Amino acid sequence: MSSPIKILLAEDQSMVREALAALLGLEDDIEVVAQVSRGDLVLAAAREHDVDVALLDIEMPGCTGIEAAARLHQELPTVKLVVLTTFGRPGYLRSAMEAGADAFLVKDAPAAQLAEAVRKVLAGERVIDPTLAAAALADGANPLTDREREVLRAAADGSTNAELAAALHLSQGTVRNYLSTAIQKLAVRNRAEAVRTAREKGWL
């Protein structure tokens, strides 16, 4: 019998993580060899346990699952990456694929479906939740530039233009221009709406 598929599970909610580990552990050909609750612990754990597949939640402290996926893809390119999300935001799908993800699934998918996705990515296939794929196509590409996203993210806490300029080492006029362009692109009335809309679409 061939050795089991070694899984790293990264999820900050312990009950969800333990439930996923228990369900995957019921599969004869899968073994969860490492569990972490923070995105910034993923790379070290993957190295230590020589994992085959990393299952990564998007929303984690330390760094997001998408950022962790990008690091893994760069440092350990043989590890297959399955990104899990509670939020069906189309922009997350695009970001995950750009980070090197091999699969993108909603977290409440049946365990059998998740196990099958693990097997498929190891066989070289790409697995994407069809509903999210359709939504991503309908929504189109992220219209925001990297710098516009950076300024919007920084503005999310209600900082003034002066505070944003100081934090980002930009002039106040430049900050104002980035915010204005982002507001226009997202067809909203103000920066608060721009932040909310961009987050809902997974573009921040």
C-alpha positions as CSV (number, residue, x, y, z in Angstrom):
1,M,0.0,0.0,0.0
2,S,1.3,3.4,-0.9
3,S,2.0,5.9,1.9
4,P,-0.9,8.3,2.8
5,I,-1.1,11.8,1.4
6,K,0.4,14.2,4.1
7,I,-1.8,17.2,4.8
8,L,-1.1,20.5,6.5
9,L,-4.3,22.2,7.8
10,A,-4.1,25.9,8.4
11,E,-7.3,27.3,10.1
12,D,-7.5,29.8,12.9
13,Q,-10.8,28.5,14.4
14,S,-9.8,25.5,16.5
15,M,-13.3,23.8,16.3
16,V,-13.4,24.0,12.5
17,R,-9.7,22.9,12.2
18,E,-10.3,19.9,14.5
19,A,-13.5,18.9,12.7
20,L,-11.8,19.1,9.3
21,A,-8.8,17.1,10.6
22,A,-11.2,14.4,12.0
23,L,-13.2,14.1,8.8
24,L,-10.1,13.9,6.6
25,G,-8.6,11.4,9.0
26,L,-11.4,9.0,8.1
27,E,-10.0,8.7,4.6
28,D,-7.7,5.7,4.2
29,D,-5.2,7.5,1.9
30,I,-5.0,10.8,3.8
31,E,-3.2,11.8,7.0
32,V,-3.3,15.2,8.6
33,V,0.3,15.5,9.8
34,A,0.3,19.2,10.9
35,Q,-2.1,21.8,12.1
36,V,-1.5,25.6,12.5
37,S,-3.8,28.5,13.5
38,R,-1.8,31.3,11.9
39,G,-0.8,32.1,8.3
40,D,2.7,33.0,9.2
41,L,3.3,29.5,10.7
42,V,2.4,27.7,7.4
43,L,5.8,27.6,5.7
44,A,7.8,26.3,8.6
45,A,5.2,23.6,9.4
46,A,5.1,22.5,5.7
47,R,8.9,22.2,5.7
48,E,9.1,20.4,9.0
49,H,6.5,17.8,8.1
50,D,7.3,17.4,4.4
51,V,3.7,17.8,3.5
52,D,2.1,17.0,0.1
53,V,-0.9,19.3,0.3
54,A,-1.6,22.4,2.3
55,L,-5.3,23.3,3.1
56,L,-5.3,27.0,3.8
57,D,-8.2,29.1,5.2
58,I,-8.2,32.7,3.8
59,E,-8.9,34.6,7.0
60,M,-6.1,34.0,9.4
61,P,-3.9,36.1,11.8
62,G,-0.3,36.5,10.9
63,C,-1.0,36.5,7.2
64,T,-3.9,35.5,5.0
65,G,-4.2,32.0,3.4
66,I,-3.6,33.6,0.0
67,E,-0.3,35.2,1.2
68,A,0.7,31.9,2.8
69,A,-0.1,30.2,-0.5
70,A,2.2,32.6,-2.4
71,R,5.1,31.9,0.0
72,L,4.6,28.2,-0.2
73,H,4.4,28.3,-4.0
74,Q,7.7,30.2,-4.1
75,E,9.6,28.3,-1.4
76,L,8.1,24.8,-1.7
77,P,6.7,24.5,-5.3
78,T,6.0,20.8,-5.1
79,V,3.4,21.3,-2.3
80,K,-0.1,21.4,-3.7
81,L,-2.3,24.3,-2.4
82,V,-6.0,24.1,-1.6
83,V,-7.5,27.4,-0.5
84,L,-10.7,27.2,1.6
85,T,-13.0,30.1,2.2
86,T,-16.2,30.9,4.1
87,F,-16.7,33.9,1.9
88,G,-17.6,33.3,-1.7
89,R,-15.9,36.5,-2.9
90,P,-15.0,36.2,-6.6
91,G,-11.9,38.4,-6.1
92,Y,-10.5,35.9,-3.7
93,L,-10.6,33.2,-6.3
94,R,-8.6,35.3,-8.8
95,S,-6.0,36.3,-6.0
96,A,-5.7,32.6,-4.9
97,M,-5.0,31.4,-8.5
98,E,-2.5,34.2,-9.0
99,A,-0.8,33.0,-5.7
100,G,-0.4,29.5,-7.2
101,A,-3.4,27.8,-5.6
102,D,-4.3,24.4,-7.2
103,A,-7.9,24.4,-5.7
104,F,-10.3,26.9,-4.3
105,L,-13.3,25.6,-2.4
106,V,-15.9,26.8,0.1
107,K,-15.2,25.6,3.6
108,D,-18.6,24.0,4.1
109,A,-18.1,21.6,1.1
110,P,-18.7,18.0,2.1
111,A,-15.6,16.2,3.5
112,A,-15.7,13.7,0.6
113,Q,-15.6,16.5,-1.9
114,L,-12.6,18.0,-0.1
115,A,-10.8,14.7,0.0
116,E,-11.5,14.2,-3.7
117,A,-10.1,17.7,-4.4
118,V,-6.9,16.7,-2.5
119,R,-6.5,13.6,-4.7
120,K,-7.2,15.6,-7.9
121,V,-4.6,18.3,-7.2
122,L,-2.0,15.6,-6.5
123,A,-2.8,14.1,-9.9
124,G,-2.1,17.5,-11.4
125,E,-5.7,18.7,-11.8
126,R,-7.1,22.1,-10.8
127,V,-10.3,22.2,-8.7
128,I,-12.5,25.3,-8.4
129,D,-15.9,25.6,-6.8
130,P,-18.2,26.1,-9.9
131,T,-20.4,28.7,-8.3
132,L,-17.4,30.8,-7.3
133,A,-15.9,30.4,-10.8
134,A,-19.1,31.6,-12.4
135,A,-19.3,34.6,-10.0
136,A,-15.7,35.5,-10.7
137,L,-16.3,35.5,-14.5
138,A,-19.4,37.6,-14.0
139,D,-17.6,40.2,-11.8
140,G,-14.6,40.5,-14.1
141,A,-11.1,41.5,-13.1
142,N,-10.1,43.6,-10.2
143,P,-10.1,47.2,-11.6
144,L,-7.9,48.6,-8.8
145,T,-4.1,49.0,-9.1
146,D,-1.8,47.7,-6.4
147,R,-1.3,51.2,-5.1
148,E,-5.0,52.0,-5.0
149,R,-5.6,48.8,-3.1
150,E,-2.8,49.7,-0.7
151,V,-4.3,53.2,0.0
152,L,-7.9,51.8,0.4
153,R,-6.6,49.2,2.8
154,A,-4.9,51.8,4.9
155,A,-8.0,54.0,4.7
156,A,-10.2,51.3,6.2
157,D,-9.6,52.4,9.8
158,G,-10.9,56.0,9.0
159,S,-7.4,57.6,8.8
160,T,-7.3,61.1,7.4
161,N,-5.5,61.9,4.2
162,A,-2.7,63.4,6.2
163,E,-2.3,60.3,8.3
164,L,-2.5,58.1,5.2
165,A,0.2,60.2,3.5
166,A,2.5,59.9,6.5
167,A,2.0,56.2,6.8
168,L,2.4,55.4,3.1
169,H,5.2,58.0,2.5
170,L,3.1,59.8,-0.2
171,S,1.9,63.4,-0.6
172,Q,-1.6,64.2,0.5
173,G,-2.5,65.1,-3.1
174,T,-1.4,61.7,-4.3
175,V,-3.4,59.9,-1.6
176,R,-6.4,62.0,-2.6
177,N,-6.0,61.1,-6.2
178,Y,-5.7,57.4,-5.5
179,L,-8.8,57.4,-3.3
180,S,-10.7,59.5,-5.9
181,T,-9.8,57.1,-8.7
182,A,-10.7,54.1,-6.6
183,I,-14.1,55.6,-5.8
184,Q,-14.8,56.3,-9.4
185,K,-13.8,52.8,-10.6
186,L,-16.0,51.2,-8.0
187,A,-18.9,53.5,-8.8
188,V,-19.5,54.5,-5.1
189,R,-19.9,57.8,-3.3
190,N,-17.1,57.8,-0.7
191,R,-14.1,56.0,0.6
192,A,-16.1,54.0,3.2
193,E,-18.3,52.6,0.4
194,A,-15.2,51.9,-1.7
195,V,-13.6,49.9,1.1
196,R,-16.8,48.0,1.7
197,T,-17.4,47.2,-2.0
198,A,-13.8,46.2,-2.6
199,R,-13.8,43.9,0.4
200,E,-17.1,42.3,-0.6
201,K,-15.7,41.4,-4.0
202,G,-12.4,40.2,-2.5
203,W,-10.4,42.9,-4.2
204,L,-8.5,44.2,-1.1
